[in-house]
Amino acid sequence: MLLDTKSAAKVLGVSASLMKRWRADGEGPRFVTVGPRLIRYSEDDLNTYINRLTRYQNNGEVPAP
């Protein structure tokens, strides 16, 4: 399923304007340009982005896959 900017921002807990800034700066999650002004985010790409940002406490334990 593809989400619009507002919905994707809600998933990440950020503002839609931050999502737009990330796109302009080449940062943030991957996105799909469906039309000249139609930007969408896949749920898989949002989850990948979240997982990439996830930090684990360095206590010698290996995180579960």
PDB file of N, CA, C and O in Angstrom:
ATOM      1  N   MET A   1       0.852  -1.178   0.000  1.00  0.00           N
ATOM      2  CA  MET A   1       0.000   0.000   0.000  1.00  0.00           C
ATOM      3  C   MET A   1       0.898   1.243   0.000  1.00  0.00           C
ATOM      4  O   MET A   1       1.932   1.265   0.668  1.00  0.00           O
ATOM      5  N   LEU A   2       0.510   2.244  -0.729  1.00  0.00           N
ATOM      6  CA  LEU A   2       1.251   3.502  -0.779  1.00  0.00           C
ATOM      7  C   LEU A   2       0.540   4.564   0.051  1.00  0.00           C
ATOM      8  O   LEU A   2      -0.683   4.694   0.002  1.00  0.00           O
ATOM      9  N   LEU A   3       1.321   5.315   0.811  1.00  0.00           N
ATOM     10  CA  LEU A   3       0.783   6.360   1.678  1.00  0.00           C
ATOM     11  C   LEU A   3       1.171   7.733   1.155  1.00  0.00           C
ATOM     12  O   LEU A   3       2.250   7.906   0.588  1.00  0.00           O
ATOM     13  N   ASP A   4       0.293   8.707   1.346  1.00  0.00           N
ATOM     14  CA  ASP A   4       0.650  10.077   0.995  1.00  0.00           C
ATOM     15  C   ASP A   4       1.573  10.648   2.065  1.00  0.00           C
ATOM     16  O   ASP A   4       1.811  10.012   3.092  1.00  0.00           O
ATOM     17  N   THR A   5       2.089  11.839   1.824  1.00  0.00           N
ATOM     18  CA  THR A   5       3.061  12.442   2.728  1.00  0.00           C
ATOM     19  C   THR A   5       2.512  12.601   4.140  1.00  0.00           C
ATOM     20  O   THR A   5       3.204  12.306   5.114  1.00  0.00           O
ATOM     21  N   LYS A   6       1.286  13.059   4.251  1.00  0.00           N
ATOM     22  CA  LYS A   6       0.688  13.285   5.567  1.00  0.00           C
ATOM     23  C   LYS A   6       0.571  11.974   6.352  1.00  0.00           C
ATOM     24  O   LYS A   6       0.875  11.928   7.544  1.00  0.00           O
ATOM     25  N   SER A   7       0.135  10.925   5.683  1.00  0.00           N
ATOM     26  CA  SER A   7      -0.015   9.623   6.350  1.00  0.00           C
ATOM     27  C   SER A   7       1.341   9.033   6.724  1.00  0.00           C
ATOM     28  O   SER A   7       1.495   8.464   7.804  1.00  0.00           O
ATOM     29  N   ALA A   8       2.322   9.166   5.837  1.00  0.00           N
ATOM     30  CA  ALA A   8       3.668   8.659   6.120  1.00  0.00           C
ATOM     31  C   ALA A   8       4.283   9.419   7.292  1.00  0.00           C
ATOM     32  O   ALA A   8       4.943   8.825   8.145  1.00  0.00           O
ATOM     33  N   ALA A   9       4.067  10.718   7.330  1.00  0.00           N
ATOM     34  CA  ALA A   9       4.582  11.537   8.431  1.00  0.00           C
ATOM     35  C   ALA A   9       3.977  11.081   9.751  1.00  0.00           C
ATOM     36  O   ALA A   9       4.663  11.035  10.771  1.00  0.00           O
ATOM     37  N   LYS A  10       2.706  10.748   9.730  1.00  0.00           N
ATOM     38  CA  LYS A  10       2.030  10.284  10.951  1.00  0.00           C
ATOM     39  C   LYS A  10       2.640   8.972  11.436  1.00  0.00           C
ATOM     40  O   LYS A  10       2.820   8.779  12.638  1.00  0.00           O
ATOM     41  N   VAL A  11       2.957   8.069  10.507  1.00  0.00           N
ATOM     42  CA  VAL A  11       3.591   6.796  10.869  1.00  0.00           C
ATOM     43  C   VAL A  11       4.927   7.046  11.561  1.00  0.00           C
ATOM     44  O   VAL A  11       5.264   6.374  12.536  1.00  0.00           O
ATOM     45  N   LEU A  12       5.693   8.023  11.048  1.00  0.00           N
ATOM     46  CA  LEU A  12       7.018   8.315  11.597  1.00  0.00           C
ATOM     47  C   LEU A  12       6.977   9.255  12.798  1.00  0.00           C
ATOM     48  O   LEU A  12       7.973   9.409  13.505  1.00  0.00           O
ATOM     49  N   GLY A  13       5.825   9.882  13.028  1.00  0.00           N
ATOM     50  CA  GLY A  13       5.702  10.807  14.153  1.00  0.00           C
ATOM     51  C   GLY A  13       6.380  12.141  13.902  1.00  0.00           C
ATOM     52  O   GLY A  13       6.874  12.781  14.830  1.00  0.00           O
ATOM     53  N   VAL A  14       6.402  12.558  12.638  1.00  0.00           N
ATOM     54  CA  VAL A  14       6.995  13.847  12.264  1.00  0.00           C
ATOM     55  C   VAL A  14       5.968  14.647  11.470  1.00  0.00           C
ATOM     56  O   VAL A  14       4.884  14.149  11.167  1.00  0.00           O
ATOM     57  N   SER A  15       6.309  15.876  11.139  1.00  0.00           N
ATOM     58  CA  SER A  15       5.381  16.705  10.368  1.00  0.00           C
ATOM     59  C   SER A  15       5.542  16.454   8.870  1.00  0.00           C
ATOM     60  O   SER A  15       6.592  16.005   8.409  1.00  0.00           O
ATOM     61  N   ALA A  16       4.489  16.752   8.129  1.00  0.00           N
ATOM     62  CA  ALA A  16       4.543  16.635   6.670  1.00  0.00           C
ATOM     63  C   ALA A  16       5.585  17.598   6.098  1.00  0.00           C
ATOM     64  O   ALA A  16       6.231  17.287   5.097  1.00  0.00           O
ATOM     65  N   SER A  17       5.751  18.751   6.718  1.00  0.00           N
ATOM     66  CA  SER A  17       6.741  19.707   6.222  1.00  0.00           C
ATOM     67  C   SER A  17       8.163  19.165   6.394  1.00  0.00           C
ATOM     68  O   SER A  17       9.030  19.439   5.564  1.00  0.00           O
ATOM     69  N   LEU A  18       8.408  18.404   7.454  1.00  0.00           N
ATOM     70  CA  LEU A  18       9.721  17.788   7.626  1.00  0.00           C
ATOM     71  C   LEU A  18       9.947  16.741   6.538  1.00  0.00           C
ATOM     72  O   LEU A  18      11.046  16.627   5.997  1.00  0.00           O
ATOM     73  N   MET A  19       8.912  15.985   6.226  1.00  0.00           N
ATOM     74  CA  MET A  19       9.016  14.988   5.147  1.00  0.00           C
ATOM     75  C   MET A  19       9.389  15.675   3.837  1.00  0.00           C
ATOM     76  O   MET A  19      10.232  15.175   3.092  1.00  0.00           O
ATOM     77  N   LYS A  20       8.768  16.817   3.553  1.00  0.00           N
ATOM     78  CA  LYS A  20       9.066  17.566   2.330  1.00  0.00           C
ATOM     79  C   LYS A  20      10.502  18.068   2.339  1.00  0.00           C
ATOM     80  O   LYS A  20      11.187  18.035   1.316  1.00  0.00           O
ATOM     81  N   ARG A  21      10.952  18.531   3.496  1.00  0.00           N
ATOM     82  CA  ARG A  21      12.333  19.020   3.613  1.00  0.00           C
ATOM     83  C   ARG A  21      13.318  17.874   3.404  1.00  0.00           C
ATOM     84  O   ARG A  21      14.330  18.036   2.722  1.00  0.00           O
ATOM     85  N   TRP A  22      13.018  16.709   3.995  1.00  0.00           N
ATOM     86  CA  TRP A  22      13.881  15.548   3.795  1.00  0.00           C
ATOM     87  C   TRP A  22      13.996  15.206   2.319  1.00  0.00           C
ATOM     88  O   TRP A  22      15.092  14.939   1.827  1.00  0.00           O
ATOM     89  N   ARG A  23      12.871  15.213   1.609  1.00  0.00           N
ATOM     90  CA  ARG A  23      12.910  14.907   0.167  1.00  0.00           C
ATOM     91  C   ARG A  23      13.810  15.895  -0.563  1.00  0.00           C
ATOM     92  O   ARG A  23      14.633  15.499  -1.388  1.00  0.00           O
ATOM     93  N   ALA A  24      13.655  17.174  -0.263  1.00  0.00           N
ATOM     94  CA  ALA A  24      14.441  18.211  -0.922  1.00  0.00           C
ATOM     95  C   ALA A  24      15.931  18.061  -0.619  1.00  0.00           C
ATOM     96  O   ALA A  24      16.776  18.376  -1.457  1.00  0.00           O
ATOM     97  N   ASP A  25      16.249  17.577   0.587  1.00  0.00           N
ATOM     98  CA  ASP A  25      17.641  17.433   1.014  1.00  0.00           C
ATOM     99  C   ASP A  25      18.221  16.051   0.697  1.00  0.00           C
ATOM    100  O   ASP A  25      19.390  15.788   0.980  1.00  0.00           O
ATOM    101  N   GLY A  26      17.411  15.178   0.116  1.00  0.00           N
ATOM    102  CA  GLY A  26      17.876  13.828  -0.198  1.00  0.00           C
ATOM    103  C   GLY A  26      18.014  12.949   1.032  1.00  0.00           C
ATOM    104  O   GLY A  26      18.849  12.045   1.063  1.00  0.00           O
ATOM    105  N   GLU A  27      17.202  13.209   2.040  1.00  0.00           N
ATOM    106  CA  GLU A  27      17.233  12.448   3.288  1.00  0.00           C
ATOM    107  C   GLU A  27      15.887  11.762   3.491  1.00  0.00           C
ATOM    108  O   GLU A  27      14.997  11.833   2.644  1.00  0.00           O
ATOM    109  N   GLY A  28      15.762  11.093   4.641  1.00  0.00           N
ATOM    110  CA  GLY A  28      14.485  10.471   4.984  1.00  0.00           C
ATOM    111  C   GLY A  28      14.253   9.178   4.233  1.00  0.00           C
ATOM    112  O   GLY A  28      15.153   8.663   3.569  1.00  0.00           O
ATOM    113  N   PRO A  29      13.036   8.653   4.342  1.00  0.00           N
ATOM    114  CA  PRO A  29      12.714   7.379   3.695  1.00  0.00           C
ATOM    115  C   PRO A  29      12.600   7.529   2.177  1.00  0.00           C
ATOM    116  O   PRO A  29      12.367   8.619   1.654  1.00  0.00           O
ATOM    117  N   ARG A  30      12.770   6.407   1.494  1.00  0.00           N
ATOM    118  CA  ARG A  30      12.581   6.387   0.039  1.00  0.00           C
ATOM    119  C   ARG A  30      11.136   6.744  -0.275  1.00  0.00           C
ATOM    120  O   ARG A  30      10.239   6.507   0.533  1.00  0.00           O
ATOM    121  N   PHE A  31      10.917   7.315  -1.451  1.00  0.00           N
ATOM    122  CA  PHE A  31       9.562   7.671  -1.883  1.00  0.00           C
ATOM    123  C   PHE A  31       9.403   7.373  -3.358  1.00  0.00           C
ATOM    124  O   PHE A  31      10.378   7.160  -4.079  1.00  0.00           O
ATOM    125  N   VAL A  32       8.158   7.362  -3.789  1.00  0.00           N
ATOM    126  CA  VAL A  32       7.809   7.087  -5.181  1.00  0.00           C
ATOM    127  C   VAL A  32       7.149   8.330  -5.754  1.00  0.00           C
ATOM    128  O   VAL A  32       6.253   8.907  -5.137  1.00  0.00           O
ATOM    129  N   THR A  33       7.590   8.737  -6.927  1.00  0.00           N
ATOM    130  CA  THR A  33       6.932   9.837  -7.630  1.00  0.00           C
ATOM    131  C   THR A  33       5.971   9.215  -8.640  1.00  0.00           C
ATOM    132  O   THR A  33       6.392   8.676  -9.664  1.00  0.00           O
ATOM    133  N   VAL A  34       4.691   9.296  -8.343  1.00  0.00           N
ATOM    134  CA  VAL A  34       3.670   8.681  -9.185  1.00  0.00           C
ATOM    135  C   VAL A  34       3.300   9.597 -10.348  1.00  0.00           C
ATOM    136  O   VAL A  34       2.968   9.123 -11.434  1.00  0.00           O
ATOM    137  N   GLY A  35       3.356  10.878 -10.125  1.00  0.00           N
ATOM    138  CA  GLY A  35       3.072  11.873 -11.160  1.00  0.00           C
ATOM    139  C   GLY A  35       3.921  13.092 -10.891  1.00  0.00           C
ATOM    140  O   GLY A  35       4.747  13.080  -9.978  1.00  0.00           O
ATOM    141  N   PRO A  36       3.737  14.145 -11.665  1.00  0.00           N
ATOM    142  CA  PRO A  36       4.578  15.326 -11.490  1.00  0.00           C
ATOM    143  C   PRO A  36       4.543  15.902 -10.071  1.00  0.00           C
ATOM    144  O   PRO A  36       5.536  16.460  -9.603  1.00  0.00           O
ATOM    145  N   ARG A  37       3.420  15.769  -9.398  1.00  0.00           N
ATOM    146  CA  ARG A  37       3.303  16.327  -8.046  1.00  0.00           C
ATOM    147  C   ARG A  37       2.717  15.331  -7.057  1.00  0.00           C
ATOM    148  O   ARG A  37       2.216  15.720  -6.003  1.00  0.00           O
ATOM    149  N   LEU A  38       2.779  14.056  -7.393  1.00  0.00           N
ATOM    150  CA  LEU A  38       2.156  13.024  -6.565  1.00  0.00           C
ATOM    151  C   LEU A  38       3.235  12.138  -5.953  1.00  0.00           C
ATOM    152  O   LEU A  38       3.806  11.283  -6.630  1.00  0.00           O
ATOM    153  N   ILE A  39       3.505  12.349  -4.679  1.00  0.00           N
ATOM    154  CA  ILE A  39       4.538  11.622  -3.943  1.00  0.00           C
ATOM    155  C   ILE A  39       3.869  10.603  -3.028  1.00  0.00           C
ATOM    156  O   ILE A  39       2.890  10.911  -2.348  1.00  0.00           O
ATOM    157  N   ARG A  40       4.403   9.397  -3.019  1.00  0.00           N
ATOM    158  CA  ARG A  40       3.874   8.346  -2.154  1.00  0.00           C
ATOM    159  C   ARG A  40       5.026   7.605  -1.486  1.00  0.00           C
ATOM    160  O   ARG A  40       6.151   7.595  -1.986  1.00  0.00           O
ATOM    161  N   TYR A  41       4.722   6.984  -0.345  1.00  0.00           N
ATOM    162  CA  TYR A  41       5.680   6.201   0.426  1.00  0.00           C
ATOM    163  C   TYR A  41       5.120   4.806   0.618  1.00  0.00           C
ATOM    164  O   TYR A  41       3.952   4.647   0.975  1.00  0.00           O
ATOM    165  N   SER A  42       5.948   3.786   0.383  1.00  0.00           N
ATOM    166  CA  SER A  42       5.470   2.422   0.634  1.00  0.00           C
ATOM    167  C   SER A  42       5.662   2.097   2.105  1.00  0.00           C
ATOM    168  O   SER A  42       6.584   2.599   2.748  1.00  0.00           O
ATOM    169  N   GLU A  43       4.797   1.266   2.623  1.00  0.00           N
ATOM    170  CA  GLU A  43       4.904   0.851   4.016  1.00  0.00           C
ATOM    171  C   GLU A  43       6.225   0.117   4.242  1.00  0.00           C
ATOM    172  O   GLU A  43       6.850   0.274   5.290  1.00  0.00           O
ATOM    173  N   ASP A  44       6.646  -0.676   3.271  1.00  0.00           N
ATOM    174  CA  ASP A  44       7.921  -1.396   3.403  1.00  0.00           C
ATOM    175  C   ASP A  44       9.092  -0.422   3.524  1.00  0.00           C
ATOM    176  O   ASP A  44       9.982  -0.623   4.350  1.00  0.00           O
ATOM    177  N   ASP A  45       9.096   0.631   2.707  1.00  0.00           N
ATOM    178  CA  ASP A  45      10.187   1.611   2.779  1.00  0.00           C
ATOM    179  C   ASP A  45      10.172   2.366   4.101  1.00  0.00           C
ATOM    180  O   ASP A  45      11.233   2.682   4.638  1.00  0.00           O
ATOM    181  N   LEU A  46       8.999   2.659   4.632  1.00  0.00           N
ATOM    182  CA  LEU A  46       8.919   3.318   5.939  1.00  0.00           C
ATOM    183  C   LEU A  46       9.454   2.401   7.036  1.00  0.00           C
ATOM    184  O   LEU A  46      10.177   2.848   7.926  1.00  0.00           O
ATOM    185  N   ASN A  47       9.097   1.119   6.971  1.00  0.00           N
ATOM    186  CA  ASN A  47       9.595   0.167   7.966  1.00  0.00           C
ATOM    187  C   ASN A  47      11.112  -0.006   7.861  1.00  0.00           C
ATOM    188  O   ASN A  47      11.799  -0.104   8.877  1.00  0.00           O
ATOM    189  N   THR A  48      11.626  -0.042   6.645  1.00  0.00           N
ATOM    190  CA  THR A  48      13.073  -0.133   6.441  1.00  0.00           C
ATOM    191  C   THR A  48      13.766   1.081   7.029  1.00  0.00           C
ATOM    192  O   THR A  48      14.805   0.950   7.677  1.00  0.00           O
ATOM    193  N   TYR A  49      13.206   2.254   6.813  1.00  0.00           N
ATOM    194  CA  TYR A  49      13.771   3.487   7.345  1.00  0.00           C
ATOM    195  C   TYR A  49      13.778   3.457   8.883  1.00  0.00           C
ATOM    196  O   TYR A  49      14.773   3.814   9.513  1.00  0.00           O
ATOM    197  N   ILE A  50      12.678   3.036   9.463  1.00  0.00           N
ATOM    198  CA  ILE A  50      12.583   2.939  10.922  1.00  0.00           C
ATOM    199  C   ILE A  50      13.622   1.956  11.454  1.00  0.00           C
ATOM    200  O   ILE A  50      14.301   2.244  12.440  1.00  0.00           O
ATOM    201  N   ASN A  51      13.748   0.806  10.814  1.00  0.00           N
ATOM    202  CA  ASN A  51      14.708  -0.205  11.263  1.00  0.00           C
ATOM    203  C   ASN A  51      16.143   0.296  11.150  1.00  0.00           C
ATOM    204  O   ASN A  51      16.985  -0.024  11.989  1.00  0.00           O
ATOM    205  N   ARG A  52      16.418   1.075  10.123  1.00  0.00           N
ATOM    206  CA  ARG A  52      17.760   1.621   9.936  1.00  0.00           C
ATOM    207  C   ARG A  52      18.114   2.610  11.049  1.00  0.00           C
ATOM    208  O   ARG A  52      19.283   2.752  11.410  1.00  0.00           O
ATOM    209  N   LEU A  53      17.109   3.288  11.585  1.00  0.00           N
ATOM    210  CA  LEU A  53      17.341   4.272  12.641  1.00  0.00           C
ATOM    211  C   LEU A  53      17.340   3.665  14.039  1.00  0.00           C
ATOM    212  O   LEU A  53      17.750   4.315  15.000  1.00  0.00           O
ATOM    213  N   THR A  54      16.883   2.425  14.153  1.00  0.00           N
ATOM    214  CA  THR A  54      16.760   1.786  15.453  1.00  0.00           C
ATOM    215  C   THR A  54      18.129   1.571  16.071  1.00  0.00           C
ATOM    216  O   THR A  54      19.041   1.056  15.424  1.00  0.00           O
ATOM    217  N   ARG A  55      18.262   1.968  17.318  1.00  0.00           N
ATOM    218  CA  ARG A  55      19.507   1.818  18.066  1.00  0.00           C
ATOM    219  C   ARG A  55      19.284   0.796  19.176  1.00  0.00           C
ATOM    220  O   ARG A  55      18.204   0.712  19.761  1.00  0.00           O
ATOM    221  N   TYR A  56      20.321   0.032  19.447  1.00  0.00           N
ATOM    222  CA  TYR A  56      20.255  -0.965  20.503  1.00  0.00           C
ATOM    223  C   TYR A  56      21.244  -0.589  21.596  1.00  0.00           C
ATOM    224  O   TYR A  56      22.343  -0.109  21.320  1.00  0.00           O
ATOM    225  N   GLN A  57      20.843  -0.811  22.823  1.00  0.00           N
ATOM    226  CA  GLN A  57      21.729  -0.561  23.952  1.00  0.00           C
ATOM    227  C   GLN A  57      22.897  -1.531  23.858  1.00  0.00           C
ATOM    228  O   GLN A  57      22.707  -2.721  23.608  1.00  0.00           O
ATOM    229  N   ASN A  58      24.085  -1.026  24.056  1.00  0.00           N
ATOM    230  CA  ASN A  58      25.275  -1.853  23.963  1.00  0.00           C
ATOM    231  C   ASN A  58      25.512  -2.577  25.292  1.00  0.00           C
ATOM    232  O   ASN A  58      26.329  -2.155  26.111  1.00  0.00           O
ATOM    233  N   ASN A  59      24.789  -3.658  25.481  1.00  0.00           N
ATOM    234  CA  ASN A  59      24.923  -4.419  26.711  1.00  0.00           C
ATOM    235  C   ASN A  59      25.417  -5.831  26.438  1.00  0.00           C
ATOM    236  O   ASN A  59      25.305  -6.711  27.292  1.00  0.00           O
ATOM    237  N   GLY A  60      25.957  -6.045  25.260  1.00  0.00           N
ATOM    238  CA  GLY A  60      26.482  -7.361  24.904  1.00  0.00           C
ATOM    239  C   GLY A  60      25.442  -8.298  24.335  1.00  0.00           C
ATOM    240  O   GLY A  60      25.786  -9.384  23.868  1.00  0.00           O
ATOM    241  N   GLU A  61      24.184  -7.910  24.361  1.00  0.00           N
ATOM    242  CA  GLU A  61      23.134  -8.759  23.812  1.00  0.00           C
ATOM    243  C   GLU A  61      23.009  -8.512  22.320  1.00  0.00           C
ATOM    244  O   GLU A  61      23.167  -7.388  21.845  1.00  0.00           O
ATOM    245  N   VAL A  62      22.726  -9.564  21.603  1.00  0.00           N
ATOM    246  CA  VAL A  62      22.492  -9.452  20.175  1.00  0.00           C
ATOM    247  C   VAL A  62      21.009  -9.234  19.959  1.00  0.00           C
ATOM    248  O   VAL A  62      20.198 -10.004  20.476  1.00  0.00           O
ATOM    249  N   PRO A  63      20.622  -8.188  19.197  1.00  0.00           N
ATOM    250  CA  PRO A  63      19.188  -7.947  18.978  1.00  0.00           C
ATOM    251  C   PRO A  63      18.559  -9.073  18.173  1.00  0.00           C
ATOM    252  O   PRO A  63      19.204  -9.687  17.323  1.00  0.00           O
ATOM    253  N   ALA A  64      17.313  -9.327  18.452  1.00  0.00           N
ATOM    254  CA  ALA A  64      16.565 -10.354  17.707  1.00  0.00           C
ATOM    255  C   ALA A  64      16.368  -9.867  16.275  1.00  0.00           C
ATOM    256  O   ALA A  64      16.201  -8.669  16.048  1.00  0.00           O
ATOM    257  N   PRO A  65      16.386 -10.783  15.306  1.00  0.00           N
ATOM    258  CA  PRO A  65      16.196 -10.384  13.893  1.00  0.00           C
ATOM    259  C   PRO A  65      14.834  -9.829  13.609  1.00  0.00           C
ATOM    260  O   PRO A  65      14.544  -9.459  12.472  1.00  0.00           O
TER     261      PRO A  65
END
